Each structure stands twice: as structure tokens, then as C-alpha cells.
Amino acid sequence: MAFFSHQVCRGFSSSAVRNVVIKHVTIIGSGQMGAGIAQVAASTGHSVTLVDTSDDILKKSVKGIEGSLRRVVKKKFADKPEAGEEFIQKVLQNVSTSTDAGSVVQGSDLVLEAIVENLKIKQDIFGQLDKVAPQHTIFASNTSSLPISDIASSTSRLDRFGGLHFFNPVPMMKLVEVIGTSATSQETFDSLLNFSKVLGKTPVSCKDTPGFIVNRLLVPYIMEAVRLHERGHGSKEDIDIAMKLGAGYPMGPLELADFVGLDTAKFIIDGWSAMDPSNPLFAPSELLNKKVAEGKLGRKTGEGFYKYK
């Protein structure tokens, strides 16, 4: 996965830096999450550069942002269509695109990665960007399950590295998990907290532990529901109805698994199991593995625990 057309090397000291006011943001990865973060950042007056591997991918992403903005405007500016159109154009003017990460990060206050959940790819990208980004630039990952400290280990700016975990769909979901490692400076952490607030989000402070807060509670809950069903102790319908009506949840755990994607749930639990194999909460499920192997991944493929066709 190449995001670089050339490299410029710049040395810097690793001493702590002042609080960074984040104005210029580079987002690596223009998929659903990256585009959503770009939309919110651009809507709040930030200068955003979206980076991906091809211009075609980037054009599609910007088109998606425009479509999302039009849906926002339809509600927000229902009585003022002209003001709505002006808002859309103003936001889009704050978004630029590039296939050359090494060039654009040189003017960035924050580099935020939102690509595939693959540790080596993330490390490679950050390792290369670390050589060209200015000293004050903060690095952050949007990972939902990988340790931030492992991703940061490929760089020499451990004090200026943290996690910003947004939730899908980003324009709608108010929460951001802000993750600090043992090496993250207080200045960096405060800058990431403040950035989240400026975006109009509600940040929560998290330690660099598996799944942070939300997924650390949510994924074992989903997996326990899968195991309950696997043991024959409840039908999928009864398990979901019980949690919706008994606990007041909007979705049952197996419905939620289908919504999240069974492959995503498996990927997370397999990663945690490898890190802590003796933890029963992280034990894999044969039923889940079978469904993923059969390509029954949930809503996105038309079948998971339920059929959607």
C-alpha cells in the first residue's frame, strides 16, 4: 500500500513540545471512516488533506462526503437552501486530496491514520511519515483493536503519538475514544482531547488496553451471546429479544454482530486471544469461525446469524 511518491528526511529532537492547536489535518485512508472524519473536521473549519493510493479512490471519497453533506443540509437548512449550498461549498473547499503522504504531512499539525487493521502496514506508513513530518506534528491512529504503543513503535515520536477512535457513521456518532500510551505526553493528550471537542464530539480518556472502553465491553458481550447460542442455551431470536426488552438495548447482540460484521468480530477476538490466550473472555467460537469461513459475514453479505436478502 503506497502513499509515497518521494521521501524527504528531516531530523528532530524528541523533547516534549508545547500544546499543539490542530488546524491542518492529514487523514491517511479515505474509506468510510477516513471520509467521515474528514467531513467533520472540514465542517468545523479545519484544513483537511485526504490521502489514499489513487485519485479515483479519492474522487469517490469526496463525492461521498458531498452526498453526506447534502443529507445534513436537507435537515439543517430546510428553509434556507441557498445557505445550505453555501455551507456545502465552504466545507468542500476545506478538503484537498493527495496520493503523496510524504509531501502533505510537512504542513500538518495532526496525521490521523484510518486504514486497514493491519499492524505492519500501519507501522510502515507511520515509520516513513515520521522521517518527514515536522517536530510538532502529532500522530494518531483510528484503530479499534490494535495497541497504540505497537503502532507507535515504528516512530521516534512516542510522546507525540496517541489514539483517536471514532465511531461509524462519524458525522452522527458523538463519541471519540482518546487513547494515551505510557509514553504519550500530557501536551499531546490534551491537544487530542481539545481537537475532539472542537469537532463537536464528546471525548473519553482511555488507556492503551485491548479494545479501549467500548469494544473491550462490547466484543466480549457479543462473543458471550454467540457462545450461549452455540451451547444451545437460547435461540438467536430469544437472545436478541431478551436483551432488547430486558436490558433496553436498541439491538440484540447477534443482530449487532451482523451489523458490525462477523469477520470484524472474529478479527478482533482472534487478535486479543493471541495476546492473552488464557483469558476466557477472548476465547474463539467455532460457530463464528464457521460462518466467516462460509462468507456469511452479516448484513454486508446478506446473511450472518440472520438472512437479509
JOCORKA-V938740 format. One record per backbone hydrogen bond with DSSP energy under -0.5 kcal/mol. CO is the residue of the C=O (numbers start at 1). NH is the residue of the N-H. E is the energy in kcal/mol with one decimal. If there is no record, write none. Layout:
co/nh/e
CO/NH/E
CO/NH/E
//
This chain:
co/nh/e
1/3/-0.5
3/101/-3.9
3/102/-0.5
19/21/-0.6
20/22/-0.7
21/23/-0.7
23/25/-0.6
23/47/-2.3
24/109/-2.7
24/110/-1.7
25/27/-0.5
25/49/-2.6
26/28/-0.6
26/112/-3.0
27/29/-0.7
27/51/-2.9
28/114/-3.2
31/35/-3.1
32/36/-1.8
33/37/-2.6
34/38/-2.3
35/39/-2.4
36/40/-2.0
37/41/-2.7
38/42/-2.8
39/43/-2.1
40/44/-0.9
41/44/-0.5
41/46/-2.3
42/45/-1.4
46/48/-0.6
47/25/-3.1
48/50/-0.5
48/96/-2.8
49/27/-2.8
50/98/-2.1
51/29/-3.2
54/58/-1.8
55/59/-2.7
56/60/-2.1
57/61/-1.9
58/62/-2.5
59/63/-2.2
60/64/-1.9
61/65/-2.1
62/66/-2.4
63/67/-2.1
64/68/-2.2
65/69/-2.6
66/70/-2.1
67/71/-1.4
68/72/-1.8
69/73/-2.9
70/74/-1.8
71/75/-0.9
72/75/-0.7
72/76/-2.9
73/77/-2.8
75/78/-0.9
77/80/-1.0
80/84/-2.0
81/85/-2.2
82/86/-2.1
83/87/-2.1
84/88/-2.2
85/89/-2.3
86/90/-2.2
87/91/-2.5
88/92/-2.6
89/93/-1.7
90/94/-0.7
91/94/-1.3
92/95/-1.4
94/48/-3.2
94/96/-0.5
96/50/-2.8
98/52/-1.6
99/101/-0.6
100/103/-0.8
100/104/-1.7
101/105/-2.2
103/106/-0.9
104/107/-1.6
105/108/-1.9
105/134/-0.6
109/138/-2.7
110/26/-2.9
110/112/-0.6
111/113/-0.5
111/140/-2.4
112/28/-2.6
113/142/-2.5
116/118/-2.5
118/122/-2.2
119/123/-2.8
120/124/-2.7
121/125/-2.3
122/126/-2.5
123/127/-2.7
124/128/-1.9
125/129/-2.5
126/130/-2.2
127/131/-0.5
128/131/-0.9
129/132/-1.1
129/133/-2.3
131/10/-2.7
134/137/-1.0
138/111/-2.8
139/162/-2.0
140/113/-2.5
141/164/-2.5
147/151/-1.6
148/152/-2.9
149/153/-1.1
151/154/-1.1
152/155/-2.4
157/160/-1.4
158/161/-0.9
159/185/-2.3
160/139/-2.8
161/181/-0.5
162/141/-1.4
163/179/-2.5
164/166/-0.9
165/177/-2.4
169/172/-1.2
169/173/-2.6
174/202/-3.4
175/167/-0.6
176/178/-0.6
176/204/-2.1
177/165/-2.9
177/179/-0.6
178/206/-2.9
179/163/-2.5
180/208/-0.7
181/184/-0.5
185/189/-2.4
186/190/-2.8
187/191/-2.1
188/192/-2.2
189/193/-2.3
190/194/-2.8
191/195/-2.4
192/196/-2.0
193/197/-1.9
194/198/-2.5
195/199/-1.6
196/201/-2.1
197/200/-1.8
201/203/-0.7
202/176/-1.8
204/178/-2.9
206/180/-1.8
207/209/-2.1
209/212/-2.6
211/215/-1.0
211/216/-1.3
213/217/-1.5
214/217/-0.6
214/218/-3.0
215/219/-2.1
215/220/-0.5
217/221/-1.1
218/222/-2.5
219/223/-2.8
220/224/-2.3
221/225/-1.7
222/226/-2.1
223/227/-2.5
224/228/-2.3
225/229/-2.2
226/230/-2.5
227/231/-2.3
228/233/-2.3
229/232/-1.2
235/239/-2.5
236/240/-2.2
237/241/-2.7
238/242/-2.5
239/243/-1.8
240/244/-2.0
241/245/-2.9
242/246/-2.4
243/247/-1.0
243/249/-1.8
244/248/-0.5
252/256/-2.5
253/257/-1.9
254/258/-1.8
255/259/-1.9
256/260/-2.9
257/261/-2.4
258/299/-1.6
261/265/-2.2
262/266/-2.4
263/267/-2.4
264/268/-2.3
265/269/-2.5
266/270/-2.6
267/271/-1.9
268/272/-2.3
269/273/-2.4
270/274/-2.0
271/275/-1.4
272/276/-2.5
276/279/-1.8
278/280/-0.7
279/282/-1.7
280/283/-1.3
285/289/-2.4
286/290/-2.4
287/291/-2.2
288/292/-2.3
289/293/-2.4
290/294/-1.8
291/296/-2.7
292/295/-1.5
295/297/-1.3
297/262/-2.6
298/301/-1.4
298/302/-0.8
298/303/-1.1
299/302/-0.9
302/308/-3.7
302/309/-0.7
303/298/-2.5
306/304/-2.6
//
